[in-house]
Amino acid sequence: MARRAMTTPFVARERQIAQLTGALERASAGRPGVILLGADAGVGKTRLLHRAAALAARSGATVVTGHCVDLGEIGLPYLPFAEALGQLRTIGGDVVERVVAGRPALGRLLPSAAADEPVDVEDGANRLQLFDGIGAVLTAAGRPGAPLMLVLEDLHWADSSSRDVLRFLVARMRDEHVLLVASYRTDEMHRRHPLRPMIAEMARHPNVELLDLPPFTDDELRTFTTAVLGSPLPEPALRRVAERSEGNAYFAEELLEAGADTDALPGTLGDILRARLELLDPAVQRLAQLASVAGRRVAEPLLRAVVAADHDDPSHGGHVGPPPDAAEGFDAALRDAVAHHVLAGEDGRIVFRHALLAEAVYADLLPGEQVALHRRYAAVLSADPSLGPASRLALHALRGHDLPAALRASATAAHDAAQVLAPAEELRHLETVLQVWDAVPHAADELGQDRIDVLTAAAGAASRAGEVARAVLLSREAVAAAADDPHRQAPLRTALARHLMGEERVHDALEETAQALTVLRADRPSGDRAWALATHARAALNLDRDDEAASAATAAIEVARAAAAAGAEADALTTLAVLVVDDAEHAADLLEKARDRAREAGDIVTELRCTYNLIATRYYAGDLAAAAELVTVGARRAAAAGLTWSVFGVELRVFGELIRYMHGDLSAPRRAADPAPEGATASLTSVELYAAVARGDADAIARGRALRPAWHRDGQIALISGGCTVDALAWQGDLDDAVELAVELIDHLGRVWSDFFLGGIWIAALAISALADGAQVDRLVGRSAAAKVALGSELLSRAVTTAEKGRPRGGRLGPEGLAWLARAHAEHSRLIGVDDPSLWAHATQAFEYGYRYEETRSRWRWAQALLEAGDRDLATAHAQIALDAATDMGAGPLTAAILALARRGRLDLPGARAPAVDTLTGREAEVLALVAQGLTNRQIGEQLYISGKTVSVHISNVLTKLGASGRTEAVAIAHRRGLLSTDAGRAVDTH
């Protein structure tokens, strides 16, 4: 564990570092202090202390560390202080010797010290002399502005004498320049531990602070695992590590080393976890074994009943466990388990102190023991259902190999989950029913429904839970199972089509509804036919077959009204509303009517579809406020119905994040209480990249690239994640990579959607911007920019053609499309070396409908164009407006770019003063020269035989010295100041 603490990157813990550095600053000013740092083993105490010590040493403090060692109850007296004195003796000159000369007792703590006469340090007078000597050394070692930081690790193992020294030092603190930091393990602090009353006593002293080090939060763990692995962990694997490690850094690291996707418990970790339990009474060990069969948590009445059944079982030889008075024995064993931090109480349940401890204890049972104990739980739950829900009985029956009981209990548990709107749990239980179905004779008679009914119910639950791919598989299996009954199969095909729509497999959906309609006769109006027509209309709409969609929707409404199928009527009305979206108000009116009809019918899924389309109508019309209000209402409805992760529930969240970003809220999103399924995670991660890139998150590019495998599954994920990654690459200065990715993305979506998909205007504008940055460098170093200009002109032409031919339904390009088209024209003027202020004025005004970040970015470019045109006053005014907005939003890269523009143009803006140092080292000049040639970090590293990370450090230093916001600007500034040689742009020999 200690070795890892040195090699694993330090992340998070800002609050704790701030508390430690604040205390050190006070000690530097003559206000001494003590910080008692408590946390469970493995949470990261040592890593935090090493980080704090490094920061302290960097600030000029003297840092020494003493370690307490587990040597039994007696231990070595004064061990941590002796170690600290030895270090001070080495680094502190003659401070220690001078104190020893006046207080000989102190010499006994120095390993190489020799005394003429033995000194009994336990003698009262000598003991006081020794304590006073320790205090004197610490006092002498700290000075104003250069305090002493004494770190005492593992205080829970400290001997009695060392604890006494610490008490003495705390009591004598006055105005010394000393900070004492002592760490201890909270999971070692049983009720009778001698450190417990000492901490309570010391905590009352005004100079003593308690510092709690909790496990990592989910976001901190995400950062930590990325640092350990070097790349982001997929969200499902991250959730698994978070659940098992519970934020414990050491546990998480061990799990990552073993493989984040495996359920195996690393042997070394299992040994560590079991060690504490093996020291306890056999009755406590048995109690832990029985509790582990229930998992991390178990209700106390249930565990009591199982313990009693276990004691009465003659096959459990020796009656290890509670004595004949079971209640008294249970309480005694439980108290002991709690005192030694094996178990704890939580909301009326008994829980293991850590989830991995439960895993370790359970894994230690033989397979036969596990089965037998699961059967014992199942028997207890069957005898008294009040002890636990059907879901718990299903679990134990399944693991106890009682399949008929597992079938019945799982079906009941699925029904219970449906009643409380928990589709993910409903799906899990229904899949258990399907899993054991063939192994249970007369399963249909047991449940009163056949397998097709279960498959259909499971597909519906999967769809509501956001597991769309699973819904398609289950629904397709139901269709196949009904092959001998076409009339039963027809509505199953319609249901399959609706699930296929969720996966954007629209052609397949249209084929399924077409087959259903051949069976469902037109002369017999029915709800099944109404739904088949409505779904067919929706599929045709998504394929731009407007006439077919209108005809099917109109027929669906007529049949639905005849058959009183209000849900199908609402769905068809929604399709008709989308067909008339050229009139936003008329479309909104139709959608509101459809939504009301769906609500009357109790069809929440169709209601959410209506809400989604209402939001889209308002959003693309530029009415972001109305769209945001609808998102709030829709999300609340989805959550209340348990449909947060359904297809339209996720779409509402995506719109919510997008609108929040457009309004200028770049803060990280709040995580939902229940984790998103894998499909939803990709959609949400992609839309969150907008704000991440604008904030300047260091991992934004890695997060965007990690979504590349999802491109084939969802074009929207490809568009958003790809476009945001292009933007991030351009901000970082990787211009060629940005352009290459943009071209790849346009080609990909052109094949998936159409040649003139509207998002192509956005991608083209971003690519032209990157080309313009690159062309600026080319011109500075004497290279031809013709190729970049040609590609940029081609992209502009494509954007213009897309605006003409790829118009949305209704024929009018919305405010966002118009704004990006204006931006593309303005960027192109920059690319060809004109940089027309009027084009940037138009782009800025086009984004003023509510897109705050892009309005600010265009205003920055407008100020830049004005400055180049010689209008300094207007440039200053717009740069000031842009700076205020960017700073308020927390848009890091944009803020830096505006300040760099102000420094370069000597505009009078706050914070724009030029840095005092701009002299480049030889290596920095070499790196910048290769940057000017357009090389990436990796290519520069290969040229100079250094790592890409080292190149990045040099580039950061160059940007700081030159006051530049990016590579392009750094090259430009360096050329103007003569910091690059005239041949810096020539090609280098790449061998």
HUSULKA-V187736 format. One line per field, one symbol per residue. psi: psi as a letter, one per 30 degrees, with the letter a starting at -180 (. if undefined). A space follows every 10 residues. Layout:
psi=???
//
This chain:
psi=eeeefffkkk laheeeeeee eeeeeeefgg jllkkjjkll kffgeeeeee eeeeeeeffg lkklkkkkkj hafeakkgee eeeeeeeeee fgbgeeeeee efifeffffk egkkkekkkj ffkeeeeeee eeeeeeeeef fklkfilkjj kjkhffgkle eeeeeeeeee efkdglikkk jkllkfffil egkffeeeee eeffkffkkk jkjllkleee eeeeeeeeff lkkkeeeeee eeeefhgkee eeeeeeefjf flfkkkeeee eeefeeeffl keeeeeeeee efffaekkke eeeeeeeeee efjffikfhk akaejeeeee eeeeeeeeeg hellkjhglk kkekefeeee eeffkleeee eeeeeeeeee eeeiffflle eeeeeeeefg gieeeeeeee eeeeeeeeeg hieeeeeeee feeeefeffj kheeeefgll eeeeeeeeee eeeffgieee eeeeeeeeee fgfgieeeee feeeeeeeee efggieeeee eeeeeeffej kfgikleeee eeeeeeeeee efggieeeee eeeeeeeeee eeghieeeee eeeeeeeefh ffjeeeeeee eeeeeeeeee fgieeeeeee eeeeeeeeef fgieeeeeee eeeeeeeeef gggeglefee eeeeeeeeee eefgjglklk klekkkleee eeeeeefffe eeeefgkfge eeeefffeff efejeeeeee eeeeeeeeee efgieeeeee eeeeeeeefe eedlfhkeff eeeeeeeeee eeeeeeeeee gglkgeeeee eeeeeeeeee eefefgllkf fkkleeeeee eeeeeeeeee eggeijeeee eeeeeeffff ieeeeeeeee eeeeeeeffg ieeeeeeeee eeeeeeeefh ieeeeeeeee eeeeghkikk ggkklfkgkk leeeeeeeee effgkleeee eeeghlleee eeeeeeeeee efhlfaeeee eeeeeeggfk lfgfflkljg .
//
